[in-house]
Amino acid sequence: MRMIYAGNKQELVREIESIDQGTKSIYINARPSMDIVQRIVENAPMIEEILCPPSLLKQTSTKVFSVLESKGVKLAHKEVRIGRPNKYDEKRISEIRTKRSSGMPVKDISTSMNIPLRTVYYYLKN
């Protein structure tokens, strides 16, 4: 899958024009408008799937969906996490939640697991 992150439409167009012709799946961080989708289909004739963030997919015109459907291209959303990865894995996070649900005080969880207090609160909140 080709990932394209662009700050504005001109950057996005430049990146789309550099797509390999054999690309089958692409992720863009912009709303797939009609002109963007047409450029993608022109530059990557083998494209099968265009992905974008869920919030932008909701803003996409029904015309775009119908044009892509007629060309056999699927338009879908994909949650892509950007930023620093979590320091603690899911096992440790679920252990924090389990200890808290069993009634253990947050401060005790923090000291017993050697995790900062604010981090424990963060994982319990989210």
Contacts in CASP RR format, 6 or more apart in sequence:
PFRMAT RR
TARGET T0000
AUTHOR 0000-0000-0000
METHOD contacts of the structure
MODEL  1
MRMIYAGNKQELVREIESIDQGTKSIYINARPSMDIVQRIVENAPMIEEI
LCPPSLLKQTSTKVFSVLESKGVKLAHKEVRIGRPNKYDEKRISEIRTKR
SSGMPVKDISTSMNIPLRTVYYYLKN
1 25 0 8 1.000
1 26 0 8 1.000
1 27 0 8 1.000
1 51 0 8 1.000
2 19 0 8 1.000
2 20 0 8 1.000
2 23 0 8 1.000
2 25 0 8 1.000
2 26 0 8 1.000
2 27 0 8 1.000
3 26 0 8 1.000
3 27 0 8 1.000
3 80 0 8 1.000
4 12 0 8 1.000
4 15 0 8 1.000
4 16 0 8 1.000
4 26 0 8 1.000
4 27 0 8 1.000
4 28 0 8 1.000
4 29 0 8 1.000
5 29 0 8 1.000
6 12 0 8 1.000
6 14 0 8 1.000
6 15 0 8 1.000
6 28 0 8 1.000
6 29 0 8 1.000
6 30 0 8 1.000
7 29 0 8 1.000
9 30 0 8 1.000
9 36 0 8 1.000
12 28 0 8 1.000
12 30 0 8 1.000
12 36 0 8 1.000
13 36 0 8 1.000
13 39 0 8 1.000
16 36 0 8 1.000
16 39 0 8 1.000
16 40 0 8 1.000
16 43 0 8 1.000
17 39 0 8 1.000
17 43 0 8 1.000
19 26 0 8 1.000
19 40 0 8 1.000
19 43 0 8 1.000
19 44 0 8 1.000
20 44 0 8 1.000
21 43 0 8 1.000
21 44 0 8 1.000
21 45 0 8 1.000
21 46 0 8 1.000
22 44 0 8 1.000
22 45 0 8 1.000
22 46 0 8 1.000
23 44 0 8 1.000
23 46 0 8 1.000
23 47 0 8 1.000
24 44 0 8 1.000
24 46 0 8 1.000
24 47 0 8 1.000
24 48 0 8 1.000
24 49 0 8 1.000
25 47 0 8 1.000
25 48 0 8 1.000
25 49 0 8 1.000
25 50 0 8 1.000
25 51 0 8 1.000
26 40 0 8 1.000
26 44 0 8 1.000
26 47 0 8 1.000
26 49 0 8 1.000
26 50 0 8 1.000
26 51 0 8 1.000
27 50 0 8 1.000
27 51 0 8 1.000
27 52 0 8 1.000
27 78 0 8 1.000
27 80 0 8 1.000
28 36 0 8 1.000
28 40 0 8 1.000
28 50 0 8 1.000
28 51 0 8 1.000
28 52 0 8 1.000
29 52 0 8 1.000
29 53 0 8 1.000
29 56 0 8 1.000
29 80 0 8 1.000
30 36 0 8 1.000
30 52 0 8 1.000
30 56 0 8 1.000
31 52 0 8 1.000
31 56 0 8 1.000
31 59 0 8 1.000
31 60 0 8 1.000
32 50 0 8 1.000
32 52 0 8 1.000
32 56 0 8 1.000
32 57 0 8 1.000
32 60 0 8 1.000
32 64 0 8 1.000
32 75 0 8 1.000
33 60 0 8 1.000
33 61 0 8 1.000
33 64 0 8 1.000
34 61 0 8 1.000
34 63 0 8 1.000
34 64 0 8 1.000
34 67 0 8 1.000
37 50 0 8 1.000
37 64 0 8 1.000
37 67 0 8 1.000
37 68 0 8 1.000
37 75 0 8 1.000
38 67 0 8 1.000
40 47 0 8 1.000
40 50 0 8 1.000
41 47 0 8 1.000
41 68 0 8 1.000
41 71 0 8 1.000
41 73 0 8 1.000
47 73 0 8 1.000
48 72 0 8 1.000
48 73 0 8 1.000
48 74 0 8 1.000
49 73 0 8 1.000
49 74 0 8 1.000
49 75 0 8 1.000
49 76 0 8 1.000
50 68 0 8 1.000
50 73 0 8 1.000
50 74 0 8 1.000
50 75 0 8 1.000
50 76 0 8 1.000
51 76 0 8 1.000
51 77 0 8 1.000
51 78 0 8 1.000
52 60 0 8 1.000
52 75 0 8 1.000
52 77 0 8 1.000
52 78 0 8 1.000
53 77 0 8 1.000
53 78 0 8 1.000
53 79 0 8 1.000
53 80 0 8 1.000
54 77 0 8 1.000
54 79 0 8 1.000
56 77 0 8 1.000
57 75 0 8 1.000
57 76 0 8 1.000
57 77 0 8 1.000
60 75 0 8 1.000
64 75 0 8 1.000
65 75 0 8 1.000
68 74 0 8 1.000
68 75 0 8 1.000
86 93 0 8 1.000
87 119 0 8 1.000
88 115 0 8 1.000
88 119 0 8 1.000
88 123 0 8 1.000
92 113 0 8 1.000
92 115 0 8 1.000
93 123 0 8 1.000
95 113 0 8 1.000
96 109 0 8 1.000
96 113 0 8 1.000
96 115 0 8 1.000
96 120 0 8 1.000
96 123 0 8 1.000
96 124 0 8 1.000
97 123 0 8 1.000
97 124 0 8 1.000
99 109 0 8 1.000
99 112 0 8 1.000
99 113 0 8 1.000
100 106 0 8 1.000
100 109 0 8 1.000
100 124 0 8 1.000
106 117 0 8 1.000
106 120 0 8 1.000
106 121 0 8 1.000
106 124 0 8 1.000
107 117 0 8 1.000
109 115 0 8 1.000
109 120 0 8 1.000
110 116 0 8 1.000
110 117 0 8 1.000
110 119 0 8 1.000
110 120 0 8 1.000
113 120 0 8 1.000
END
